[in-house]
Amino acid sequence: MTKIYLIILMCAFGLGAFFYGRNVGVAKCEKQNLQNQINITKQKQMNERIINDKVFKTGVADIRRILRDKYTIAE
């Protein structure tokens, strides 16, 4: 009878370890995915800042000259 209890206890311990390990793995995966999303968002914000700096540093006369050169009707 004690052997049956020992086997049941070992099976319960094995199942508990399996589910605990699975939960730890899922948590690590979620953490990595969130970190990747944070990095992507930071990169997008940095790119937007660089673009905005270029736009704000360009004067109106310079924009007019660029547009005139690009979009005027040639001969």
Secondary structure as UniProt FT lines:
FT   HELIX           2..57
FT   HELIX           60..71
//
